[in-house]
Amino acid sequence: MNTTVVVGGGCSGALTAIHLSKAGERIVLVDPAAPDALGRGAAYRTTDPTHLLNSRAVAMSALADAPTDFVDWCRDQGLPIGPADFAPRAVFGDYLHDRLSQVEFEHVRGVAIRLEERPERRNVILRGGQTVSGDRVVLALGHGAPAGPLSITSAVRTHPYYVGNPWTPGALDRVPGDVPVLLIGTGLTALDVAMSLSNRGRRAPLHAVSRRGLLPQSHLEIQPKATGSFAHDGTDAGGLLRAVRRYAATEPDWRCAVDTLRPQLDQLWWQLSVDARRRFLQHVAAYWEVHRHRMAPTVSARIAALRDSGALCTHAAAIHSIRRGERGFVVTLRFKGKDDKSSYESWPVGAIVNCTGPGGAATSTLGRALLDDGLARRDPTGTGLDVDGHGRLVDRDGGASDRIVAIGPTRRGAWWETTAVPEIRTQAAALARVPVAA
């Protein structure tokens, strides 16, 4: 029996193990988490009931061949969650953990720091020196820890009221409620943090800042269906953008166009030249993300209420500098005005929460080791690790390994649409259909 070592026990690792188990493989899951935390990862271990999924329940099955499995599980648990509902993320974490618990696997608690590729075996080296061997390794590293902007100096990073990773359990407990707080970022992470902090009876405002000040768009309560299909063949980002705009104008709502594009996004990404991908990342990605990754309607209403009351303020500005002040920090922001002339404002804040979103696999301990050892290289845009069209890791010399495969967010950069459950479960199912090379 072949052995597959899955590095990572969050959502990507759980979906991988669930699908590989059907192929009759021996599975070793490497993750430092306790057994009762497996399957949850950073996204689904939250206990805040206001943190909802960004997709409807009908889209969230763990099983590629049973699309209603999550909804059916909710019904069996007596939970009032229907196909069109946006379930609490904690509930989805319970679901993944339950489905993973029905799979036979060995859990090795540890942090993978290096990978050795031998003629017959792949060795995963753990912190402390333990080695886990297998015929194949699946890198299910999930989302990395937030990196934070360059303005975060060591003096700021070590301050007790600076939160570098809001998903660390208990991290928000040290944020005082009677001082203004700076949230670095205006995306989904910032909105989650804003809701969590507001639930604690705050008496001072939250200021969310990003370069463009864009907030995620909202899902509709009832979304109409798309009336047409989309096709495009081109290598430049401008041509693709114009084609998407023309298509969206023909649909009942722009959300129809975005969701119709979703299954084609990786193919469209691969068609673009490397230079076009870089331009997209620099100029378009932020706008695309707020339309693609949307808020549940109830979350949108809650955020609107916080903004209307002044409890949450959003700003389009760049962080020029941050320094420690008498009671916290002094943040200097750069606002762009007319003719690209900049103005600067300095604000005192009592705490700072880094909400810039997750980091990439290339910056993780294992990712850096893979690059240093030549088992991996960066993708052409420099975003993450390079993989081929099957998710196989590409080494320093350009060769794709049949024995080292990435899945989920670990593919981000070489792939584009690879971070959500429907795509990850499809990747896991495809991996289960491919036997380990002899």
DOLO-356279 format. One record per residue (C-alpha): residue number from 0; residue in three letters; x, y, z. Coordinates in nm, 2 decimals. Layout:
N
VOSE,timar,dodo,u,v,w
VOSE,NUM,ALA,X,Y,Z;
...
***
This chain:
438
VOSE,timar,dodo,u,v,w
VOSE,0,MET,0.00,0.00,0.00;
VOSE,1,ASN,0.13,0.34,-0.10;
VOSE,2,THR,0.18,0.61,0.17;
VOSE,3,THR,0.09,0.97,0.11;
VOSE,4,VAL,0.22,1.23,0.37;
VOSE,5,VAL,-0.02,1.53,0.38;
VOSE,6,VAL,0.16,1.83,0.53;
VOSE,7,GLY,-0.11,2.05,0.68;
VOSE,8,GLY,-0.43,1.95,0.87;
VOSE,9,GLY,-0.65,2.25,0.79;
VOSE,10,CYS,-0.92,2.26,0.53;
VOSE,11,SER,-0.69,2.17,0.24;
VOSE,12,GLY,-0.53,1.88,0.43;
VOSE,13,ALA,-0.87,1.75,0.55;
VOSE,14,LEU,-1.02,1.75,0.20;
VOSE,15,THR,-0.71,1.58,0.06;
VOSE,16,ALA,-0.72,1.31,0.33;
VOSE,17,ILE,-1.09,1.25,0.28;
VOSE,18,HIS,-1.06,1.20,-0.10;
VOSE,19,LEU,-0.73,1.00,-0.08;
VOSE,20,SER,-0.89,0.76,0.17;
VOSE,21,LYS,-1.14,0.65,-0.10;
VOSE,22,ALA,-0.84,0.55,-0.32;
VOSE,23,GLY,-0.72,0.31,-0.05;
VOSE,24,GLU,-0.39,0.49,0.03;
VOSE,25,ARG,-0.23,0.50,0.37;
VOSE,26,ILE,-0.24,0.86,0.49;
VOSE,27,VAL,-0.01,1.03,0.73;
VOSE,28,LEU,-0.13,1.38,0.83;
VOSE,29,VAL,0.14,1.61,0.96;
VOSE,30,ASP,0.02,1.91,1.16;
VOSE,31,PRO,0.10,2.06,1.50;
VOSE,32,ALA,-0.26,2.10,1.60;
VOSE,33,ALA,-0.43,1.89,1.86;
VOSE,34,PRO,-0.65,1.61,1.72;
VOSE,35,ASP,-0.98,1.80,1.80;
VOSE,36,ALA,-0.86,2.10,1.59;
VOSE,37,LEU,-0.79,1.91,1.27;
VOSE,38,GLY,-0.99,2.02,0.97;
VOSE,39,ARG,-1.06,2.36,1.10;
VOSE,40,GLY,-0.74,2.56,1.01;
VOSE,41,ALA,-0.73,2.93,1.07;
VOSE,42,ALA,-1.05,3.01,0.88;
VOSE,43,TYR,-1.29,2.77,1.06;
VOSE,44,ARG,-1.16,2.76,1.41;
VOSE,45,THR,-1.32,3.09,1.50;
VOSE,46,THR,-1.59,3.07,1.77;
VOSE,47,ASP,-1.74,3.41,1.68;
VOSE,48,PRO,-2.10,3.34,1.56;
VOSE,49,THR,-2.09,3.66,1.35;
VOSE,50,HIS,-1.81,3.52,1.13;
VOSE,51,LEU,-2.00,3.36,0.84;
VOSE,52,LEU,-1.90,3.17,0.53;
VOSE,53,ASN,-1.86,3.38,0.22;
VOSE,54,SER,-2.04,3.12,0.01;
VOSE,55,ARG,-2.39,2.97,0.04;
VOSE,56,ALA,-2.41,2.63,0.22;
VOSE,57,VAL,-2.50,2.45,-0.10;
VOSE,58,ALA,-2.15,2.52,-0.24;
VOSE,59,MET,-1.96,2.40,0.06;
VOSE,60,SER,-1.97,2.02,0.05;
VOSE,61,ALA,-1.64,1.85,0.13;
VOSE,62,LEU,-1.72,1.57,-0.12;
VOSE,63,ALA,-1.68,1.62,-0.49;
VOSE,64,ASP,-1.94,1.34,-0.56;
VOSE,65,ALA,-2.19,1.45,-0.30;
VOSE,66,PRO,-2.27,1.82,-0.35;
VOSE,67,THR,-2.53,1.85,-0.08;
VOSE,68,ASP,-2.33,1.68,0.19;
VOSE,69,PHE,-2.28,1.99,0.41;
VOSE,70,VAL,-2.64,2.08,0.39;
VOSE,71,ASP,-2.74,1.72,0.47;
VOSE,72,TRP,-2.50,1.72,0.77;
VOSE,73,CYS,-2.65,2.04,0.90;
VOSE,74,ARG,-3.00,1.89,0.88;
VOSE,75,ASP,-2.88,1.58,1.06;
VOSE,76,GLN,-2.73,1.80,1.34;
VOSE,77,GLY,-3.06,1.98,1.38;
VOSE,78,LEU,-2.92,2.30,1.25;
VOSE,79,PRO,-3.15,2.54,1.07;
VOSE,80,ILE,-2.92,2.59,0.77;
VOSE,81,GLY,-3.06,2.56,0.42;
VOSE,82,PRO,-2.89,2.55,0.08;
VOSE,83,ALA,-2.90,2.93,0.03;
VOSE,84,ASP,-2.79,3.02,0.38;
VOSE,85,PHE,-2.45,3.15,0.49;
VOSE,86,ALA,-2.35,2.93,0.78;
VOSE,87,PRO,-2.13,3.03,1.07;
VOSE,88,ARG,-1.77,2.94,0.99;
VOSE,89,ALA,-1.74,2.75,1.32;
VOSE,90,VAL,-2.02,2.52,1.20;
VOSE,91,PHE,-1.83,2.44,0.88;
VOSE,92,GLY,-1.52,2.37,1.09;
VOSE,93,ASP,-1.72,2.12,1.30;
VOSE,94,TYR,-1.84,1.96,0.97;
VOSE,95,LEU,-1.49,1.93,0.83;
VOSE,96,HIS,-1.36,1.79,1.15;
VOSE,97,ASP,-1.64,1.53,1.16;
VOSE,98,ARG,-1.59,1.42,0.81;
VOSE,99,LEU,-1.22,1.39,0.86;
VOSE,100,SER,-1.27,1.19,1.18;
VOSE,101,GLN,-1.45,0.92,0.97;
VOSE,102,VAL,-1.13,0.87,0.76;
VOSE,103,GLU,-0.85,0.63,0.87;
VOSE,104,PHE,-0.52,0.82,0.89;
VOSE,105,GLU,-0.22,0.86,1.12;
VOSE,106,HIS,-0.18,1.20,1.28;
VOSE,107,VAL,0.18,1.31,1.35;
VOSE,108,ARG,0.19,1.63,1.56;
VOSE,109,GLY,0.48,1.85,1.45;
VOSE,110,VAL,0.59,2.13,1.23;
VOSE,111,ALA,0.75,2.03,0.89;
VOSE,112,ILE,1.06,2.24,0.82;
VOSE,113,ARG,1.23,2.05,0.54;
VOSE,114,LEU,1.17,1.79,0.27;
VOSE,115,GLU,1.42,1.54,0.13;
VOSE,116,GLU,1.35,1.36,-0.20;
VOSE,117,ARG,1.52,1.02,-0.22;
VOSE,118,PRO,1.50,0.77,-0.50;
VOSE,119,GLU,1.25,0.55,-0.32;
VOSE,120,ARG,1.10,0.78,-0.05;
VOSE,121,ARG,1.02,1.14,0.04;
VOSE,122,ASN,1.12,1.24,0.39;
VOSE,123,VAL,0.94,1.51,0.57;
VOSE,124,ILE,1.17,1.65,0.84;
VOSE,125,LEU,1.00,1.79,1.15;
VOSE,126,ARG,1.12,2.05,1.40;
VOSE,127,GLY,1.30,1.85,1.66;
VOSE,128,GLY,1.45,1.60,1.41;
VOSE,129,GLN,1.17,1.35,1.36;
VOSE,130,THR,1.13,1.21,1.00;
VOSE,131,VAL,0.81,1.11,0.84;
VOSE,132,SER,0.85,0.91,0.51;
VOSE,133,GLY,0.61,0.84,0.23;
VOSE,134,ASP,0.58,0.76,-0.14;
VOSE,135,ARG,0.43,1.10,-0.21;
VOSE,136,VAL,0.40,1.43,-0.02;
VOSE,137,VAL,0.10,1.66,-0.06;
VOSE,138,LEU,0.17,2.02,0.05;
VOSE,139,ALA,-0.16,2.14,0.20;
VOSE,140,LEU,0.00,2.44,0.37;
VOSE,141,GLY,-0.32,2.65,0.36;
VOSE,142,HIS,-0.29,3.02,0.42;
VOSE,143,GLY,0.03,3.15,0.57;
VOSE,144,ALA,0.06,3.40,0.86;
VOSE,145,PRO,0.01,3.77,0.76;
VOSE,146,ALA,0.33,3.94,0.67;
VOSE,147,GLY,0.23,4.30,0.75;
VOSE,148,PRO,0.35,4.62,0.58;
VOSE,149,LEU,0.71,4.73,0.57;
VOSE,150,SER,0.62,5.01,0.81;
VOSE,151,ILE,0.59,4.76,1.10;
VOSE,152,THR,0.93,4.79,1.27;
VOSE,153,SER,1.06,4.57,1.55;
VOSE,154,ALA,0.97,4.84,1.80;
VOSE,155,VAL,0.61,4.83,1.68;
VOSE,156,ARG,0.60,4.45,1.64;
VOSE,157,THR,0.70,4.39,2.00;
VOSE,158,HIS,0.45,4.63,2.15;
VOSE,159,PRO,0.19,4.45,2.36;
VOSE,160,TYR,-0.09,4.64,2.18;
VOSE,161,TYR,0.02,4.53,1.83;
VOSE,162,VAL,-0.16,4.22,1.70;
VOSE,163,GLY,0.04,4.07,1.41;
VOSE,164,ASN,-0.20,3.78,1.35;
VOSE,165,PRO,-0.56,3.83,1.45;
VOSE,166,TRP,-0.63,3.46,1.40;
VOSE,167,THR,-0.40,3.35,1.68;
VOSE,168,PRO,-0.64,3.23,1.95;
VOSE,169,GLY,-0.69,3.50,2.21;
VOSE,170,ALA,-0.50,3.76,2.01;
VOSE,171,LEU,-0.78,4.02,2.02;
VOSE,172,ASP,-0.82,3.99,2.40;
VOSE,173,ARG,-0.55,4.24,2.46;
VOSE,174,VAL,-0.70,4.51,2.24;
VOSE,175,PRO,-0.84,4.78,2.48;
VOSE,176,GLY,-1.20,4.90,2.42;
VOSE,177,ASP,-1.15,5.26,2.52;
VOSE,178,VAL,-0.89,5.37,2.26;
VOSE,179,PRO,-0.90,5.42,1.88;
VOSE,180,VAL,-0.77,5.11,1.70;
VOSE,181,LEU,-0.60,5.10,1.36;
VOSE,182,LEU,-0.70,4.80,1.14;
VOSE,183,ILE,-0.44,4.76,0.86;
VOSE,184,GLY,-0.65,4.65,0.57;
VOSE,185,THR,-1.01,4.68,0.46;
VOSE,186,GLY,-1.08,4.33,0.33;
VOSE,187,LEU,-1.27,4.03,0.48;
VOSE,188,THR,-1.01,3.99,0.77;
VOSE,189,ALA,-1.06,4.35,0.87;
VOSE,190,LEU,-1.44,4.31,0.87;
VOSE,191,ASP,-1.42,4.00,1.08;
VOSE,192,VAL,-1.20,4.18,1.33;
VOSE,193,ALA,-1.42,4.48,1.33;
VOSE,194,MET,-1.73,4.27,1.42;
VOSE,195,SER,-1.54,4.08,1.69;
VOSE,196,LEU,-1.41,4.39,1.86;
VOSE,197,SER,-1.74,4.57,1.83;
VOSE,198,ASN,-1.91,4.28,2.01;
VOSE,199,ARG,-1.71,4.36,2.32;
VOSE,200,GLY,-1.87,4.70,2.39;
VOSE,201,ARG,-1.62,4.93,2.25;
VOSE,202,ARG,-1.62,5.30,2.34;
VOSE,203,ALA,-1.37,5.42,2.07;
VOSE,204,PRO,-1.37,5.40,1.69;
VOSE,205,LEU,-1.20,5.15,1.47;
VOSE,206,HIS,-1.01,5.29,1.17;
VOSE,207,ALA,-0.96,5.05,0.88;
VOSE,208,VAL,-0.70,5.17,0.63;
VOSE,209,SER,-0.59,5.04,0.29;
VOSE,210,ARG,-0.43,5.20,-0.02;
VOSE,211,ARG,-0.76,5.20,-0.21;
VOSE,212,GLY,-1.00,5.18,0.08;
VOSE,213,LEU,-1.21,4.91,-0.10;
VOSE,214,LEU,-1.46,4.70,0.10;
VOSE,215,PRO,-1.58,4.36,-0.02;
VOSE,216,GLN,-1.91,4.37,-0.21;
VOSE,217,SER,-2.22,4.20,-0.08;
VOSE,218,HIS,-2.40,3.89,-0.19;
VOSE,219,LEU,-2.76,3.94,-0.29;
VOSE,220,GLU,-3.03,3.78,-0.08;
VOSE,221,ILE,-3.15,3.61,-0.40;
VOSE,222,GLN,-2.91,3.61,-0.70;
VOSE,223,PRO,-3.05,3.58,-1.05;
VOSE,224,LYS,-2.90,3.32,-1.28;
VOSE,225,ALA,-2.66,3.40,-1.56;
VOSE,226,THR,-2.82,3.42,-1.90;
VOSE,227,GLY,-2.52,3.37,-2.12;
VOSE,228,SER,-2.17,3.22,-2.13;
VOSE,229,PHE,-1.83,3.38,-2.14;
VOSE,230,ALA,-1.54,3.30,-2.37;
VOSE,231,HIS,-1.21,3.48,-2.43;
VOSE,232,ASP,-0.88,3.40,-2.59;
VOSE,233,GLY,-0.60,3.65,-2.53;
VOSE,234,THR,-0.27,3.70,-2.36;
VOSE,235,ASP,-0.31,4.07,-2.24;
VOSE,236,ALA,-0.48,4.18,-1.92;
VOSE,237,GLY,-0.64,4.48,-2.08;
VOSE,238,GLY,-0.82,4.27,-2.34;
VOSE,239,LEU,-0.95,4.03,-2.08;
VOSE,240,LEU,-1.07,4.31,-1.86;
VOSE,241,ARG,-1.26,4.47,-2.14;
VOSE,242,ALA,-1.42,4.14,-2.24;
VOSE,243,VAL,-1.53,4.08,-1.88;
VOSE,244,ARG,-1.69,4.42,-1.86;
VOSE,245,ARG,-1.88,4.37,-2.19;
VOSE,246,TYR,-2.00,4.03,-2.06;
VOSE,247,ALA,-2.11,4.17,-1.72;
VOSE,248,ALA,-2.31,4.44,-1.89;
VOSE,249,THR,-2.52,4.17,-2.06;
VOSE,250,GLU,-2.61,3.99,-1.74;
VOSE,251,PRO,-2.89,4.07,-1.49;
VOSE,252,ASP,-2.63,4.15,-1.22;
VOSE,253,TRP,-2.25,4.17,-1.22;
VOSE,254,ARG,-2.24,3.88,-0.97;
VOSE,255,CYS,-2.38,3.65,-1.23;
VOSE,256,ALA,-2.08,3.73,-1.45;
VOSE,257,VAL,-1.83,3.69,-1.18;
VOSE,258,ASP,-1.97,3.35,-1.07;
VOSE,259,THR,-1.99,3.23,-1.43;
VOSE,260,LEU,-1.62,3.32,-1.48;
VOSE,261,ARG,-1.51,3.13,-1.17;
VOSE,262,PRO,-1.47,2.78,-1.33;
VOSE,263,GLN,-1.27,2.94,-1.61;
VOSE,264,LEU,-1.04,3.16,-1.41;
VOSE,265,ASP,-0.74,2.93,-1.40;
VOSE,266,GLN,-0.75,2.88,-1.78;
VOSE,267,LEU,-0.78,3.25,-1.83;
VOSE,268,TRP,-0.49,3.31,-1.59;
VOSE,269,TRP,-0.27,3.06,-1.78;
VOSE,270,GLN,-0.35,3.23,-2.11;
VOSE,271,LEU,-0.21,3.56,-1.99;
VOSE,272,SER,0.15,3.64,-2.05;
VOSE,273,VAL,0.37,3.67,-1.74;
VOSE,274,ASP,0.39,4.05,-1.79;
VOSE,275,ALA,0.01,4.07,-1.81;
VOSE,276,ARG,-0.02,3.87,-1.49;
VOSE,277,ARG,0.21,4.11,-1.31;
VOSE,278,ARG,0.01,4.41,-1.43;
VOSE,279,PHE,-0.31,4.24,-1.32;
VOSE,280,LEU,-0.17,4.18,-0.97;
VOSE,281,GLN,-0.05,4.54,-0.95;
VOSE,282,HIS,-0.35,4.73,-1.09;
VOSE,283,VAL,-0.66,4.50,-1.10;
VOSE,284,ALA,-0.64,4.23,-0.84;
VOSE,285,ALA,-0.76,4.44,-0.55;
VOSE,286,TYR,-1.08,4.53,-0.75;
VOSE,287,TRP,-1.14,4.18,-0.86;
VOSE,288,GLU,-1.10,4.04,-0.50;
VOSE,289,VAL,-1.37,4.27,-0.36;
VOSE,290,HIS,-1.61,4.15,-0.62;
VOSE,291,ARG,-1.51,3.78,-0.62;
VOSE,292,HIS,-1.49,3.73,-0.24;
VOSE,293,ARG,-1.81,3.89,-0.11;
VOSE,294,MET,-1.98,3.94,0.22;
VOSE,295,ALA,-2.29,3.75,0.34;
VOSE,296,PRO,-2.59,3.99,0.33;
VOSE,297,THR,-2.62,3.99,0.71;
VOSE,298,VAL,-2.25,4.08,0.75;
VOSE,299,SER,-2.29,4.36,0.50;
VOSE,300,ALA,-2.58,4.50,0.70;
VOSE,301,ARG,-2.38,4.48,1.02;
VOSE,302,ILE,-2.08,4.66,0.87;
VOSE,303,ALA,-2.30,4.93,0.72;
VOSE,304,ALA,-2.45,4.99,1.07;
VOSE,305,LEU,-2.10,5.01,1.22;
VOSE,306,ARG,-2.00,5.27,0.96;
VOSE,307,ASP,-2.32,5.47,0.99;
VOSE,308,SER,-2.27,5.49,1.37;
VOSE,309,GLY,-1.91,5.60,1.34;
VOSE,310,ALA,-1.79,5.28,1.52;
VOSE,311,LEU,-1.60,5.18,1.20;
VOSE,312,CYS,-1.43,5.43,0.97;
VOSE,313,THR,-1.26,5.33,0.65;
VOSE,314,HIS,-0.99,5.53,0.48;
VOSE,315,ALA,-0.81,5.51,0.14;
VOSE,316,ALA,-0.45,5.59,0.24;
VOSE,317,ALA,-0.11,5.45,0.26;
VOSE,318,ILE,0.08,5.40,0.59;
VOSE,319,HIS,0.38,5.63,0.58;
VOSE,320,SER,0.52,5.54,0.92;
VOSE,321,ILE,0.43,5.40,1.26;
VOSE,322,ARG,0.61,5.49,1.58;
VOSE,323,ARG,0.55,5.41,1.94;
VOSE,324,GLY,0.38,5.69,2.13;
VOSE,325,GLU,0.31,5.76,2.50;
VOSE,326,ARG,0.00,5.54,2.52;
VOSE,327,GLY,0.02,5.34,2.20;
VOSE,328,PHE,0.13,5.45,1.86;
VOSE,329,VAL,0.14,5.75,1.63;
VOSE,330,VAL,0.04,5.65,1.27;
VOSE,331,THR,0.12,5.88,0.98;
VOSE,332,LEU,-0.10,5.83,0.67;
VOSE,333,ARG,-0.04,5.95,0.32;
VOSE,334,PHE,-0.36,6.05,0.14;
VOSE,335,LYS,-0.36,6.11,-0.24;
VOSE,336,GLY,-0.53,6.42,-0.36;
VOSE,337,LYS,-0.58,6.59,-0.69;
VOSE,338,ASP,-0.30,6.57,-0.95;
VOSE,339,ASP,-0.15,6.29,-0.73;
VOSE,340,LYS,-0.04,6.54,-0.47;
VOSE,341,SER,-0.01,6.38,-0.13;
VOSE,342,SER,-0.11,6.51,0.21;
VOSE,343,TYR,0.00,6.36,0.54;
VOSE,344,GLU,-0.19,6.32,0.86;
VOSE,345,SER,-0.07,6.18,1.19;
VOSE,346,TRP,-0.32,6.00,1.43;
VOSE,347,PRO,-0.27,5.86,1.78;
VOSE,348,VAL,-0.41,5.51,1.82;
VOSE,349,GLY,-0.40,5.28,2.12;
VOSE,350,ALA,-0.37,4.95,1.93;
VOSE,351,ILE,-0.30,4.81,1.59;
VOSE,352,VAL,-0.43,4.49,1.43;
VOSE,353,ASN,-0.27,4.36,1.11;
VOSE,354,CYS,-0.56,4.27,0.88;
VOSE,355,THR,-0.36,4.25,0.56;
VOSE,356,GLY,-0.47,3.89,0.50;
VOSE,357,PRO,-0.28,3.57,0.48;
VOSE,358,GLY,0.07,3.53,0.36;
VOSE,359,GLY,0.19,3.28,0.09;
VOSE,360,ALA,0.34,2.94,0.10;
VOSE,361,ALA,0.68,3.07,-0.03;
VOSE,362,THR,0.73,3.26,0.29;
VOSE,363,SER,0.66,2.97,0.53;
VOSE,364,THR,0.94,2.79,0.70;
VOSE,365,LEU,0.89,2.48,0.48;
VOSE,366,GLY,0.84,2.70,0.17;
VOSE,367,ARG,1.17,2.88,0.22;
VOSE,368,ALA,1.35,2.55,0.28;
VOSE,369,LEU,1.21,2.41,-0.04;
VOSE,370,LEU,1.34,2.71,-0.23;
VOSE,371,ASP,1.68,2.70,-0.06;
VOSE,372,ASP,1.72,2.33,-0.14;
VOSE,373,GLY,1.62,2.36,-0.50;
VOSE,374,LEU,1.31,2.14,-0.47;
VOSE,375,ALA,1.09,2.44,-0.56;
VOSE,376,ARG,1.11,2.77,-0.73;
VOSE,377,ARG,0.89,3.08,-0.73;
VOSE,378,ASP,0.61,3.11,-0.98;
VOSE,379,PRO,0.68,3.36,-1.26;
VOSE,380,THR,0.50,3.65,-1.09;
VOSE,381,GLY,0.69,3.59,-0.77;
VOSE,382,THR,0.37,3.54,-0.57;
VOSE,383,GLY,0.42,3.18,-0.44;
VOSE,384,LEU,0.57,2.84,-0.53;
VOSE,385,ASP,0.56,2.73,-0.89;
VOSE,386,VAL,0.35,2.43,-0.99;
VOSE,387,ASP,0.24,2.28,-1.32;
VOSE,388,GLY,-0.12,2.23,-1.44;
VOSE,389,HIS,-0.16,1.93,-1.22;
VOSE,390,GLY,-0.03,2.10,-0.91;
VOSE,391,ARG,0.31,1.92,-0.92;
VOSE,392,LEU,0.59,2.12,-0.76;
VOSE,393,VAL,0.83,2.26,-1.01;
VOSE,394,ASP,1.20,2.25,-0.90;
VOSE,395,ARG,1.48,2.50,-0.95;
VOSE,396,ASP,1.56,2.34,-1.29;
VOSE,397,GLY,1.20,2.35,-1.42;
VOSE,398,GLY,1.12,1.99,-1.36;
VOSE,399,ALA,0.78,1.89,-1.22;
VOSE,400,SER,0.78,1.62,-0.94;
VOSE,401,ASP,0.53,1.34,-0.96;
VOSE,402,ARG,0.60,1.28,-0.59;
VOSE,403,ILE,0.55,1.63,-0.44;
VOSE,404,VAL,0.22,1.80,-0.51;
VOSE,405,ALA,0.06,2.12,-0.38;
VOSE,406,ILE,-0.30,2.17,-0.32;
VOSE,407,GLY,-0.53,2.46,-0.23;
VOSE,408,PRO,-0.37,2.80,-0.14;
VOSE,409,THR,-0.02,2.65,-0.18;
VOSE,410,ARG,-0.08,2.67,-0.56;
VOSE,411,ARG,-0.16,3.04,-0.55;
VOSE,412,GLY,0.05,3.24,-0.79;
VOSE,413,ALA,0.09,2.97,-1.05;
VOSE,414,TRP,-0.29,2.92,-1.02;
VOSE,415,TRP,-0.54,3.20,-0.95;
VOSE,416,GLU,-0.87,3.04,-0.83;
VOSE,417,THR,-0.74,2.79,-0.58;
VOSE,418,THR,-0.83,2.90,-0.23;
VOSE,419,ALA,-1.20,2.82,-0.19;
VOSE,420,VAL,-1.36,2.48,-0.09;
VOSE,421,PRO,-1.52,2.40,-0.44;
VOSE,422,GLU,-1.18,2.43,-0.61;
VOSE,423,ILE,-0.98,2.25,-0.34;
VOSE,424,ARG,-1.22,1.95,-0.32;
VOSE,425,THR,-1.20,1.93,-0.71;
VOSE,426,GLN,-0.82,1.93,-0.68;
VOSE,427,ALA,-0.83,1.66,-0.41;
VOSE,428,ALA,-1.06,1.44,-0.61;
VOSE,429,ALA,-0.83,1.47,-0.91;
VOSE,430,LEU,-0.53,1.38,-0.69;
VOSE,431,ALA,-0.71,1.07,-0.57;
VOSE,432,ARG,-0.76,0.96,-0.93;
VOSE,433,VAL,-0.38,0.97,-1.00;
VOSE,434,PRO,-0.19,0.68,-0.85;
VOSE,435,VAL,0.15,0.74,-0.71;
VOSE,436,ALA,0.41,0.70,-0.98;
VOSE,437,ALA,0.61,0.37,-0.97;
***
